[in-house]
Amino acid sequence: MRNFALETYFSKWEFSAKHHMTASDAQSITMGQLLDMAGLPRDALAELHLGYTETWGAPDLRQAISETYDKMKAENVLCFAGAEEGVYAAMRVLLSPDDHAIVVVPNYQAAETIPLDICAVSGVGLDPDRYWHLDLDEIRNAIRPNTKLISVCFPNNPTGHIIPKDDYAELVKICREHDLYLFSDEVYRGVELDDSKRIDQAADAYEKGLSLNVMSKAYGLPGLRIGWIATQDKEVLGDLEKYKHYLSICNSAPSERLAVIALGVREKLLEKNRALMRANVKKLDGFFGDYLDIFDWRHPDGSCIGFPRFTGRGGVEGFCKNLVEETGVLLLPASIYRSELMTAPDDRFRIGFGRANMDEGLSAFREFMDRKYNELKP
């Protein structure tokens, strides 16, 4: 298996950098805060039995997850230990060596590298010069007789772009015409900066759509390690469940209970996180507006991350390296999002705006920019 560049980079910096300004999740809360939000006593889990749980996920958890969709029922949901296990299991179950997959680039690295370990894969790029537009003619042209699956991520990681609703409907139509699975990473659904841009979930929109989601990103609860796949295709779900027996087997009992509680107050959680992101993205608008000759920034449609272009001298890799080493401000340089499938932008970096402590990091970032301005200016 290929090196997971993002996680390797995070292994070095995520917990040692002073200012984590590339976080891809919303602001987390404590267990006590979650229980308070739900109106439950602090000892609500004191009598929880710490035995094995069901491989599929607890029935009430699957029911709570199904209620986040329009058409899904509990029987359409399989839980995983985070989203990554879901990605891995889905690619292993759906793809064989004789198949071909199409992956929209950029994307979460596992969406590309896991299929590449199985079969032929083609990349179709989001166009940075057209605000990450997805050209559906390129999707059509990439389809082969043995194409099995198209993998997308909207709101996109790392750009935050959301495909327009009409284009998304056309993408579903393309998949249906060619009898393709649509694997849709939807971990940022619910934290769109403009609610009107929210698109349907693949599991609701298409009989061969697989919706991947997790408590980690939009909900801001990555410590729970609860993810899931929802789909109308129960045969695929059964195969995924069998594959999970070789992975986590089942999820953590406390995490399942806390996820049920969190989903019970999901609108409170999402609104809290949307409000924080909308406030923070305005701060980034102001910050990047002060350095227009060094950064090309446009705030994203959704998610809590953006992918601005670095236009200064020295290149983005050196810029990010110097920034974290001198100030402790952590960003993800473009090398983390390089693709084996096609040429990807090499002049950008990922910045996060879902955390509550952004002012401190922005202050250190600004101090660096003012001190280095003449060196960085083109």
C-alpha positions in Angstrom: 0.0 0.0 0.0 1.2 3.5 -0.9 2.3 5.9 1.8 -0.6 8.0 3.1 1.1 11.3 2.7 -1.4 13.4 4.7 -1.4 11.1 7.7 2.4 10.8 7.6 2.7 14.6 7.6 0.2 14.9 10.4 2.2 12.3 12.4 5.0 14.7 12.5 3.1 18.0 13.0 -0.5 17.6 14.1 0.1 17.5 17.8 3.4 19.3 17.9 2.6 22.4 15.9 1.5 25.3 18.1 -1.2 26.5 15.7 -3.1 23.7 13.8 -4.5 25.9 11.0 -5.2 23.1 8.5 -7.6 21.0 10.6 -10.3 19.4 8.5 -12.9 19.0 11.2 -15.2 21.3 13.1 -14.6 22.4 16.6 -14.9 19.4 19.0 -16.7 19.5 22.3 -16.3 17.5 25.5 -18.4 14.6 26.5 -19.9 16.7 29.3 -20.8 19.5 26.9 -22.5 17.0 24.6 -24.5 15.5 27.4 -25.5 19.0 28.6 -26.6 19.9 25.1 -28.8 16.8 25.0 -30.2 17.5 28.5 -28.7 14.3 30.0 -27.0 13.8 33.3 -23.2 13.6 33.4 -23.3 10.0 34.5 -25.6 9.0 31.6 -23.2 6.3 30.4 -22.3 4.9 33.9 -24.3 1.7 33.5 -23.2 1.1 29.9 -22.2 -2.5 29.3 -18.7 -2.6 27.7 -19.1 -5.8 25.7 -19.1 -6.4 21.9 -21.5 -4.5 19.8 -23.3 -5.5 16.6 -21.2 -5.5 13.4 -23.9 -3.5 11.6 -24.0 -0.9 14.4 -26.6 -0.6 17.2 -30.2 -0.6 15.8 -31.0 2.8 17.4 -27.7 4.2 16.0 -28.6 3.0 12.5 -32.1 4.4 12.9 -30.7 7.8 13.9 -28.3 7.8 11.0 -31.1 6.9 8.6 -33.1 9.9 9.7 -30.4 12.2 8.3 -31.5 11.0 4.8 -34.7 11.4 2.9 -35.3 7.8 1.8 -33.0 5.6 3.9 -34.2 3.2 6.7 -32.0 1.6 9.4 -31.6 -1.5 7.2 -29.9 0.7 4.5 -27.0 1.7 6.9 -23.8 -0.1 7.9 -21.6 1.5 10.5 -17.8 1.6 10.5 -14.9 2.6 12.7 -14.6 6.0 11.1 -14.9 7.0 7.4 -11.5 5.5 6.4 -12.6 2.0 7.2 -15.7 2.6 5.0 -13.6 3.8 2.1 -11.3 0.9 2.4 -14.1 -1.7 2.6 -16.1 -0.2 -0.2 -13.3 -0.2 -2.7 -12.2 -3.7 -1.8 -15.8 -5.0 -2.1 -16.8 -3.1 -5.2 -13.7 -3.3 -7.3 -11.8 -6.3 -8.8 -8.5 -6.4 -10.9 -10.5 -6.4 -14.1 -12.4 -3.3 -13.3 -11.8 0.4 -13.9 -12.7 3.3 -11.6 -12.9 7.1 -12.1 -11.8 9.4 -9.2 -12.4 13.1 -9.2 -9.2 14.9 -8.3 -8.3 16.4 -5.9 -9.9 14.1 -3.3 -9.1 12.4 0.0 -6.0 10.4 -0.8 -7.5 7.0 0.1 -10.2 7.6 -2.6 -7.4 7.3 -5.2 -4.7 5.1 -3.6 -7.0 2.2 -2.5 -8.5 1.7 -6.0 -5.0 2.0 -7.5 -4.0 -1.0 -5.4 -6.8 -3.0 -7.0 -7.5 -2.0 -10.6 -7.0 0.6 -13.4 -8.0 4.1 -12.3 -8.5 7.4 -14.2 -8.6 10.8 -12.7 -10.8 13.7 -13.8 -9.7 17.0 -12.4 -11.7 19.9 -10.9 -10.6 22.9 -12.9 -8.9 25.5 -10.6 -9.3 28.2 -13.2 -13.0 27.8 -13.2 -13.5 27.6 -9.5 -13.0 23.9 -9.4 -15.7 23.1 -12.0 -16.2 19.5 -12.9 -16.4 18.9 -16.6 -19.0 16.2 -17.1 -17.8 15.6 -20.6 -14.5 14.5 -19.2 -16.3 12.1 -17.0 -18.1 10.7 -20.0 -14.9 10.4 -22.0 -13.2 8.6 -19.1 -15.8 5.8 -19.0 -14.6 2.4 -20.4 -16.5 -0.8 -21.0 -15.2 -2.1 -17.7 -15.8 1.0 -15.6 -17.4 0.0 -12.4 -17.4 3.1 -10.2 -17.1 6.9 -10.0 -15.8 8.4 -6.8 -16.6 12.0 -5.8 -16.4 14.2 -2.7 -18.7 17.2 -2.3 -18.2 19.5 -0.5 -14.8 18.7 -1.8 -11.7 18.0 0.2 -9.6 20.1 0.0 -11.2 22.8 -2.1 -14.6 23.1 -0.4 -16.3 23.2 -3.8 -19.9 21.9 -4.2 -21.0 20.7 -7.6 -24.1 22.7 -8.9 -27.3 20.8 -8.4 -28.0 20.5 -12.1 -24.5 19.1 -12.7 -25.0 16.6 -9.9 -28.3 15.4 -11.3 -26.5 14.9 -14.6 -23.7 13.0 -12.9 -26.3 10.6 -11.4 -27.9 10.3 -14.9 -24.5 9.3 -16.3 -24.0 6.7 -13.7 -27.4 5.3 -14.2 -27.0 5.1 -18.0 -23.7 3.2 -17.6 -24.8 1.1 -14.6 -22.0 2.5 -12.4 -21.7 2.8 -8.7 -21.5 6.4 -7.4 -19.3 6.4 -4.3 -19.9 9.8 -2.7 -17.9 11.2 0.2 -20.3 13.4 2.0 -18.5 14.0 5.3 -19.0 17.8 5.0 -22.7 17.8 4.2 -24.5 20.0 6.7 -21.8 22.7 7.0 -22.3 24.4 3.7 -21.6 28.1 4.0 -24.6 28.7 1.7 -27.4 26.3 2.5 -28.9 26.8 -0.9 -26.0 24.9 -2.5 -26.6 21.7 -0.5 -27.0 18.8 -2.9 -28.8 15.5 -2.5 -27.1 12.5 -0.9 -26.1 9.8 -3.3 -28.0 7.1 -1.4 -31.2 9.0 -1.8 -30.6 10.1 -5.3 -29.5 6.9 -7.0 -30.2 3.2 -6.5 -26.4 2.4 -6.9 -25.3 5.4 -4.9 -23.2 4.9 -1.7 -23.1 7.7 0.8 -20.1 7.9 3.1 -20.4 10.0 6.2 -18.9 10.2 9.7 -19.3 12.0 13.0 -15.8 13.5 12.6 -16.0 16.4 10.2 -19.3 18.4 10.1 -20.3 17.2 13.6 -16.8 17.9 15.0 -16.6 14.6 16.9 -13.7 12.7 15.4 -12.8 11.0 18.7 -16.0 8.9 18.5 -14.6 7.1 15.4 -18.1 6.4 14.1 -18.7 6.4 10.3 -21.2 4.7 8.0 -22.2 3.9 4.5 -25.8 4.2 3.4 -27.2 2.7 0.2 -30.3 1.3 -1.4 -28.2 -1.7 -2.5 -28.7 -4.2 0.3 -26.6 -6.8 -1.4 -23.6 -4.5 -1.4 -24.2 -3.7 2.3 -24.2 -7.4 3.0 -20.8 -7.8 1.3 -19.5 -4.8 3.2 -20.6 -6.3 6.5 -18.8 -9.5 5.7 -15.6 -7.5 4.8 -15.9 -5.6 8.1 -15.5 -8.9 9.9 -11.8 -8.8 8.9 -11.3 -5.2 10.0 -12.8 -3.6 13.1 -15.5 -6.4 13.6 -17.6 -3.9 15.5 -17.6 -0.4 16.9 -16.9 0.9 20.4 -20.0 0.7 22.7 -19.4 4.1 24.3 -18.8 5.7 20.9 -22.1 4.3 19.6 -24.0 5.7 22.6 -22.5 9.1 22.2 -23.1 9.1 18.5 -26.8 8.4 19.1 -26.9 11.3 21.6 -25.1 13.6 19.2 -27.4 12.7 16.3 -30.3 13.5 18.6 -29.1 17.1 18.8 -27.6 17.2 15.3 -29.2 20.4 14.2 -27.8 22.2 17.3 -24.3 20.8 16.6 -24.4 21.7 12.9 -25.7 25.2 13.5 -23.1 25.8 16.1 -20.4 24.7 13.7 -21.8 26.6 10.7 -21.9 29.8 12.7 -18.3 29.4 13.7 -17.2 28.6 10.2 -19.0 31.5 8.7 -17.4 33.9 11.2 -14.0 32.4 10.7 -14.1 32.4 6.9 -14.8 36.2 7.0 -11.5 36.5 9.0 -9.7 34.6 6.3 -11.3 36.9 3.6 -9.8 39.9 5.5 -6.5 38.2 6.1 -5.9 37.1 2.5 -7.2 40.5 1.3 -4.3 42.1 2.9 -1.8 40.1 0.9 -3.4 40.0 -2.6 0.0 39.9 -4.3 1.0 36.7 -2.5 -2.3 34.7 -2.2 -5.2 34.0 -4.5 -8.1 33.2 -2.1 -11.8 32.6 -2.6 -13.7 31.2 0.3 -15.3 27.8 -0.4 -18.9 26.7 -0.8 -18.8 24.4 2.1 -16.7 22.3 4.5 -14.3 24.0 6.9 -11.3 23.9 4.6 -10.1 25.9 1.7 -7.3 25.6 -0.9 -5.8 29.0 -1.7 -3.0 29.5 -4.3 0.4 30.7 -3.1 1.7 33.2 -5.7 4.7 34.5 -3.9 8.4 33.7 -4.4 10.0 30.5 -3.3 7.1 28.1 -3.9 4.4 26.8 -1.6 6.5 23.9 -0.2 9.2 26.1 1.2 6.6 28.6 2.4 4.7 26.0 4.5 7.9 24.5 5.8 9.3 27.9 7.0 5.9 28.9 8.4 5.5 25.9 10.7 9.2 25.7 11.7 9.4 29.5 12.5 5.9 30.1 14.0 4.3 26.8 14.6 1.5 27.6 12.1 0.6 24.3 10.4 -0.7 24.3 6.8 -0.9 21.4 4.3 1.2 22.1 1.2 0.2 21.0 -2.3 2.5 18.0 -2.2 0.1 16.3 0.2 -2.5 16.4 -2.6 -0.4 15.2 -5.5 -2.1 12.6 -7.6 -0.7 9.6 -9.5 -3.6 9.9 -11.9 -3.0 13.3 -13.4 -1.2 16.6 -12.8 -2.7 18.3 -9.8 -2.1 21.9 -8.7 1.3 22.3 -7.0 1.0 25.9 -5.9 -1.7 25.6 -3.2 -2.1 24.8 0.5 -5.0 23.7 2.7 -6.2 25.9 5.4 -8.9 25.1 8.0 -11.4 27.4 9.6 -13.5 25.1 11.7 -11.7 25.6 15.0 -12.5 28.1 17.7 -8.9 29.3 18.3 -8.2 30.7 14.9 -7.4 34.2 16.0 -4.2 33.1 17.8 -3.0 31.2 14.7 -3.9 34.1 12.3 -2.0 36.5 14.5 1.1 34.4 14.3 0.5 33.9 10.5 0.2 37.7 10.1 3.4 38.4 12.0 5.3 36.0 9.7 3.8 37.6 6.6 4.7 41.1 7.7 8.2 40.1 8.6 8.8 38.1 5.4 6.7 40.3 3.1 9.5 41.6 0.9 11.0 38.2 0.6 7.7 36.6 -0.5 6.4 39.4 -2.8 6.7 38.3 -6.5 
